[in-house]
Amino acid sequence: MSKHIILGAIRRGLRRGPLPEDQAMALRARMTAHPRHLIPARSRVPRPEQIALFLRNIEKEFGTFTRVPDLAAIPAAIADYLAAQNLPTDFAMAPHPELAAIPWSERPLLTQRPGRAQSTDLVSLQHGYAAIAETGTLMLPAAPERPTTLNLLSDTFMVVLRASRIVGAYEEAWDLLRAESHDERSGGFMPRNVMLVTGPSRSADIESTLELGAHGPRRLHVLLVDDDPTALA
């Protein structure tokens, strides 16, 4: 059903006519311009400090991270992390070309299953689209190569993220997504779903006692690829 048909039905239900043209023009201008609100000063820092801020916020929100020099170092970093947590070496993995190109054969004990996560998966590996330094938040838009189930079903959630994809503020992450969504492959559409993940799932609803893994993964581990020379201190 067309957006105009739906909005027209709502207007008729509210006994309202079409918007006056001046108001419609003002709304269209606002939607096109994406005006900025107040941006916290903590994100307006040089690149090395932005990366440091992101990593501090990851730890503040009960997540962990490992910094690696390139994608080739990912298998060893994952093997070390899984061993330290006494976790199985098989995991569901996003069918993203960048993850598929990683030299997994260097760690033959690691077993990857590309595709969506299942309820029985204990560990998953996602491809990080972008991240926001001011809160330590991961931006994970849904896509065939980035299944949303990987973000939710496993007990341990790992994300491969490039340092070059870390921005200071939320507004910059949305700018990046809008710009890259309007290409030929996407057909000019924004993703159907965009998850903003800040740390593992947790809740303090019961007797104000913090419980990790309340509604999703109890562990979040970021594998940060240092691909941005300007971000290295």
C-alpha angles and dihedrals in degrees: 000000000000119000089233092055092050094048090045091054090050091050092050090050090052090044091240129137128218117303116267110261095247091055092045090052091050091051093048091050092051093049091049098046098045093210118219125243125200109311116206113250091226090076094050096084136111118285098261089052092048091055091046090050091051092051093046089053091048089058093041088058093051096261129125135214145196123204117217130182096228144347091273089069093057098089093054092045092051093046091052093047095048091047092050090052093043090238130151118267096231121087144165112253135197110253090233117146091231092056093042089056093058111111096247092163089077087072103039093176090067113090120197125194109194115213140049122344121255127214089251095057113111096186133032135182120211132188109240113226098190142325139217118228098199092069105012090248128160119218110214114177116192117252137147088260092045109046115198093218089072088065095054118027108055125079091225119042121194125187129194107213131176116224088224088066095059113104130184104238139024092248091061092051091053090047089055093049094047093049095048095042092062097072132109094263095056094042090231095295130128115235116276091235133023118188121201107200121192109178128319122318112281143162138186096189094118112072089327090283113144113236121186119215094029097143104003141350117002092203130049118187122180120203102203116201110208097219096138113084091192090059096057113097 
